[in-house]
Amino acid sequence: MAVAGAAFIALLTEGTAPVQAALLDFSFTTESGATGSFTLETDTPPSGEPGIFGPGITGISYPNAVSNFSVSAPYINLSNVTTDFNVVPSITSDFIGFPANLGVLSGVSYPPGCITAPGFTCLFDVAVLYSGNLSELPVLSDNPLSYSRGAGIRFYNPTTQERLLTDDITNFQVVRKQPVPESGSSLSLLAFGIASVGLLLKRNSDRTGKAKQALIHSS
């Protein structure tokens, strides 16, 4: 019984979702009248490759952490694409023209993979100030207040890395927070654990019954 209980607890522990797992739905508008939205999955594991944001400037990239990314603007139109999220702990808010202590640079980059090696090849990004606990990185915060201020859309020449346009964000907000749906693998693991524990209990019960029968026959 103790073995079965221990096995069940171990399986439950392995199948438990990370503490900071959430889906955060964002919406934003810009100075030019552009509108956009996206969903960030905060428990997305970071890339094994560092994000490259400029000479000597690296950060953390979270591949495919962003889904339902849509932008309607005079210079770009996207609808429900999947792409990456990034955090650059070394670039603070005052470095990009905001008051100090508002957070560090983060944001959505497009197309996917444009931040990681061999280097910066992005067409555009949506810059956001991230004010989560930096000591917890690479784990992203699931607190909507950690993403409370948008900076702007920045459009680039992907070949030369020259910034062609900056469209300041005038309104940026988290409109909804949802739990991350439990994956099918976690459910399967839980079902497997329950079945395994049931089998162990049945075997123990059979052994106990056989032992009792042996005692009766011997007496």
Summary of the structure (lengths in Angstrom):
residues: 219
radius of gyration: 24.8
end to end distance: 27.5
largest distance: 94.1
contacts: 642
relative contact order: 0.19
helix: 27%
strand: 41%
